[in-house]
Amino acid sequence: MTETSSLPGASGTPSSTTAPTANPEREPLVRVTDLRIQLGHPAVDLVRGVSLTVPRGGTVAVVGESGSGKSLTALSLIGLLPPGVTVRGGEIRFQNRSLTHLSEREWESVRGAEIAMIFQDPLSSLNPAMRVGTQIAEMFRRRAGLSRRDALDRAVHAMAEVGIPDPGQRATAYPHEFSGGMRQRVMIAMALALRPKLLIADEPTTALDVTVQAQIMRLLTERKRTDGLTMILISHDLGVVARTADRVAVMYAGSVVESGPCRDVLATPAHPYTQGLLRAVPDRRRPRGALEAIPGQPPDPRALPTGCAFHPRCPIAQSICRTVPPQPVAVTSTRTSACHFATQVFASERVEGGERP
């Protein structure tokens, strides 16, 4: 993910020749600008001014505690916000096409075929009364117009592609007959069935043991490579993020507080919240058991603190933090941090050095 910048375009006034245009292959696949998501009346801001850019073929991670707005941001990219929650400002562009105000009919042509999503809980996402193969085949019948037999053949092939053993037999099983890891493979098969360009993976390894987590992430990485996918990874697991993502955006209280190349942000964070997340990750260099939880709780979006939303939990908060909302500042040419003391935090991390996680 890179920060929003001006794109090269045509210049000058054409006469007998056509003005040059931007190369579509060099355009970012996804560009989100000043996204605002609200709930109810009076409106409560759940996502506040989020801007993200996702390059073609890249993997962008969005991290943060529960309630930070990362999943709502992801759901807005596929038109699946919960009832009563709406996009109230900003713009979402995919392949240089605005998705901000699509009708449900228009969204139906985008979901699955162009943008697909893997949800947190595969068991609740699958129909418990329908055989798994039939559920996958239904996508091919509705979207590709295949016959029932051909669609089921494609479903079995899709299951084989994600490493489900004996897919022909397993296609006749029900979701509860699969392990957690195998159910997640079914969800991946469904998401990738129509060969979308963008895959959104929302906590794809939640509730799986470490070995299965690694298998699922290897599968996603391999399919990303073979299918030419672009991926947005929503996660609270910084270990998974470090091994998978090219760039990362850290969200807190509905806003992006830090963004940049994943390796750089995790090695030398420039925001106290990012520092806090990293200190809560087990580190072999610290004494056994020496995990540092961030004090306090994330704020209620209906009553955000004045100034910086993180200041009640921040170990370096000063008076300005309590009154003036911080704006993103560039700490390098590829990184931003929304902190009044971003340059000092970044400088102190560079002095300490080290690699995380």
Secondary structure by P-SEA (a helix, b strand, c coil): cccbbbbbcccccccccccccccccccccbbbcbbbbbbcccccccccbbbbbbcccbbbbbbbccccaaaaaaaaaacccccccccccccccccccccccccaaaaaacccccbbbbcccccccccccccaaaaaaaaaaacccccaaaaaaaaaaaaaaacccccccccccccccccaaaaaaaaaaaaacccccbbbbccccccccaaaaaaaaaaaaaaaaaabbbbbbbcccaaaaaacccbbbbbccccccccccaaaaaaccccaaaaaaaaaccccccccccccccccccccccccccccccccccccccccccccccccccccccccccccaaaaaaaaaaaaccccc
